[in-house]
Amino acid sequence: MTANGEPQGNPLEKSQENSGDKSKEKQSKTQIVVVGGGAGGLELVRRLGDRFGRDDYDIILVERNRTHIWKPLLHEVAAGSLDANMDEVGYGGHGVRWGYRFFYGTFAGIDREKRLVHTAPLKDEDGREIIAAHAIRYDYLVLAVGGVSNDFGIPGVLEHALFLEDRTQADHFRSKLLNACLRVTHNVAQGQTDSMVRIAIVGAGATGIELAAELYNAAHALRHYGLEVFDETRLKVTILEAGPRILPALPEKLAEAAAAELEALGVEILTDTIVEEVQPFAVKMKDGKTIPAELTLWAAGVKGPDYLASLDGLEADPANRLVVRASLQTTRDDRIFAIGDCCAYTPENAERPIPPRAQAAHQMANQVFENIVCITEGRPLKDFVYNDRGSLVALSRFSTVGSLMGNLIGGRMAIEGRLARIAYTSLYRMHLIAIHGWIKGLALILVGHVNRIVRPKLKLH
Ligand SMILES: Cc1cc2nc3c(=O)[nH]c(=O)nc-3n(C[C@H](O)[C@H](O)[C@H](O)COP(=O)(O)OP(=O)(O)OC[C@H]3O[C@@H](n4cnc5c(N)ncnc54)[C@H](O)[C@@H]3O)c2cc1C
């Protein structure tokens, strides 16, 4: 293809490289490989598989986990108010249903000349290899590996802070939280009546704010689960933010409303506060002060994984995100697309790349699907146009705030309360429908409602 995305020669020309597949039939198929089955990647393989998977194409998803959980639910998993087992999607079964192949493995690099994706050997918990290193041939490749937390090189973050990047980390946080609550209960029984669980959350974006509210919701419920002396008064959450206010993506009025709600719950918010070091049980600030923290959650920003900075000559920005053009093809390789948190797309006349959000990953997945269809039909590729639908932040059961944007309402509209809650939950519902189709998606939404009534409010293991 040419730089502007026009197909050059036969766009469906087959790669001659060996993919490790034994059958000749598979060798002759056009392989579209998607790496990363998250908010964007899973929606994309579902659409590609549904459209092409049973024809002369091989759609392959490379993913390092066996199951998918939508990332914006992770703060609920971490606080124990959502049982991830109920909401996760197994890639194997999903692939069979929608016509793509799931390859369980960790992406390790690419060879652009040979058009190969390399995966690292996979080992079990005993260190024994269960899947060898593989090289998978691609004709078209979509990188959708998401982002990682940016520690900004601050000492102690990687060693002592916790993160919310995937299910394992969310489960780890919950386990440490429960142990801390049990320890306080024990301390109180031993006569240490002022014992508390102190949690520091670094970063006052949506992730940090939503987690803070969710923790108070969980603490309130704990006394009904056998921790009689524990309730929200034994929890002290401090949010540390380098900027002048919380929720910079939301209008100031809504951020103030959210701050007031959090402070009423007992959250302490320290703005203009720069973290200098994270220690095993404390956070040290630049002004010399130190706050004690049994758990420190780092939610101070997102960057691309380090390996994207030098991925076989592809262009990356200073935050390790692959730079893409309006077609969402990488700037130096027409056969490679990148979507979601791992890409940097700056629309014309915009100052900054599109923010790392689930709605951006969703829209980019749809655009890449359309563009791959264009390639197969020999049509020119279309430009991606980001449709900012606004931002919503849920403060657990206490409140939801946000702003909606769109043609329908003619600009930005601040919303709070029930309407905001409905808009917030509809984001996840749209994801369910995007990955399961209408019938199963709607059935799962119904099951979700029933589960909320019949299942325990907290997951305590
Ligand atoms: C707690 C939390 C709350 C959030 N709330 C919101 C919200 O309310 N609204 C909103 O719009 N956004 C929210 N976000 C941001 C949103 O989740 C992301 O922008 C979105 O998930 C990005 O989608 P993605 O497909 O780019 O990446 P992800 O959804 O992160 O998916 C990446 C996938 O790639 C896989 N992967 C990564 N590396 C490899 C590798 N080397 N090999 C194989 N597979 C790999 C991962 O396992 C994962 O499945 C939130 C994020 C968090 C953490």
The ligand as a MOL file (V3000), in Angstrom:
LIG
                    3D

  0  0  0     0  0            999 V3000
M  V30 BEGIN CTAB
M  V30 COUNTS 53 58 0 0 0
M  V30 BEGIN ATOM
M  V30 1 C -9.2980 1.0370 36.9230 0
M  V30 2 C -9.5220 1.6550 35.5640 0
M  V30 3 C -10.6910 2.3540 35.3130 0
M  V30 4 C -10.9220 2.9010 34.0510 0
M  V30 5 N -12.0940 3.5570 33.8250 0
M  V30 6 C -12.3630 4.0330 32.5900 0
M  V30 7 C -13.6140 4.6430 32.3110 0
M  V30 8 O -14.4710 4.7700 33.1880 0
M  V30 9 N -13.8500 5.0980 31.0470 0
M  V30 10 C -12.9230 4.9560 30.0470 0
M  V30 11 O -13.1990 5.3630 28.9000 0
M  V30 12 N -11.7260 4.3800 30.2830 0
M  V30 13 C -11.4130 3.9180 31.5210 0
M  V30 14 N -10.2040 3.3270 31.7690 0
M  V30 15 C -9.2190 3.2570 30.6670 0
M  V30 16 C -9.5680 2.0870 29.7380 0
M  V30 17 O -9.6820 0.9100 30.4950 0
M  V30 18 C -8.4880 1.9270 28.6760 0
M  V30 19 O -8.3520 3.1360 27.9750 0
M  V30 20 C -8.8500 0.8220 27.6990 0
M  V30 21 O -8.9790 -0.4140 28.3670 0
M  V30 22 C -7.7810 0.7150 26.6020 0
M  V30 23 O -8.1100 -0.3400 25.7570 0
M  V30 24 P -6.9640 -1.1130 24.9670 0
M  V30 25 O -7.6500 -2.1370 24.1220 0
M  V30 26 O -6.0640 -0.1520 24.3210 0
M  V30 27 O -6.0930 -1.8190 26.0830 0
M  V30 28 P -6.5130 -2.8700 27.2900 0
M  V30 29 O -7.9590 -2.8260 27.4740 0
M  V30 30 O -5.5880 -2.5110 28.3520 0
M  V30 31 O -6.1160 -4.2470 26.6200 0
M  V30 32 C -4.7840 -4.6150 26.3370 0
M  V30 33 C -4.7350 -6.1270 26.2030 0
M  V30 34 O -3.4490 -6.4880 25.7210 0
M  V30 35 C -2.9520 -7.5910 26.4620 0
M  V30 36 N -1.5030 -7.5190 26.4300 0
M  V30 37 C -0.7170 -6.5450 26.9310 0
M  V30 38 N 0.5760 -6.8230 26.7000 0
M  V30 39 C 0.6050 -8.0010 26.0520 0
M  V30 40 C 1.6640 -8.8230 25.5540 0
M  V30 41 N 2.9660 -8.4820 25.6760 0
M  V30 42 N 1.3310 -9.9940 24.9440 0
M  V30 43 C 0.0250 -10.3690 24.7980 0
M  V30 44 N -1.0060 -9.6270 25.2520 0
M  V30 45 C -0.7130 -8.4570 25.8750 0
M  V30 46 C -3.5240 -7.3800 27.8670 0
M  V30 47 O -3.5410 -8.5810 28.6010 0
M  V30 48 C -4.9220 -6.8500 27.5300 0
M  V30 49 O -5.8460 -7.9090 27.3960 0
M  V30 50 C -9.9430 2.7740 33.0270 0
M  V30 51 C -8.7470 2.0780 33.2790 0
M  V30 52 C -8.5350 1.5230 34.5350 0
M  V30 53 C -7.2560 0.7740 34.7980 0
M  V30 END ATOM
M  V30 BEGIN BOND
M  V30 1 1 1 2
M  V30 2 1 2 3
M  V30 3 2 2 52
M  V30 4 2 3 4
M  V30 5 1 4 5
M  V30 6 1 4 50
M  V30 7 2 5 6
M  V30 8 1 6 7
M  V30 9 1 6 13
M  V30 10 2 7 8
M  V30 11 1 7 9
M  V30 12 1 9 10
M  V30 13 2 10 11
M  V30 14 1 10 12
M  V30 15 2 12 13
M  V30 16 1 13 14
M  V30 17 1 14 15
M  V30 18 1 14 50
M  V30 19 1 15 16
M  V30 20 1 16 17
M  V30 21 1 16 18
M  V30 22 1 18 19
M  V30 23 1 18 20
M  V30 24 1 20 21
M  V30 25 1 20 22
M  V30 26 1 22 23
M  V30 27 1 23 24
M  V30 28 2 24 25
M  V30 29 1 24 26
M  V30 30 1 24 27
M  V30 31 1 27 28
M  V30 32 2 28 29
M  V30 33 1 28 30
M  V30 34 1 28 31
M  V30 35 1 31 32
M  V30 36 1 32 33
M  V30 37 1 33 34
M  V30 38 1 33 48
M  V30 39 1 34 35
M  V30 40 1 35 36
M  V30 41 1 35 46
M  V30 42 1 36 37
M  V30 43 1 36 45
M  V30 44 2 37 38
M  V30 45 1 38 39
M  V30 46 1 39 40
M  V30 47 2 39 45
M  V30 48 1 40 41
M  V30 49 2 40 42
M  V30 50 1 42 43
M  V30 51 2 43 44
M  V30 52 1 44 45
M  V30 53 1 46 47
M  V30 54 1 46 48
M  V30 55 1 48 49
M  V30 56 2 50 51
M  V30 57 1 51 52
M  V30 58 1 52 53
M  V30 END BOND
M  V30 END CTAB
M  END
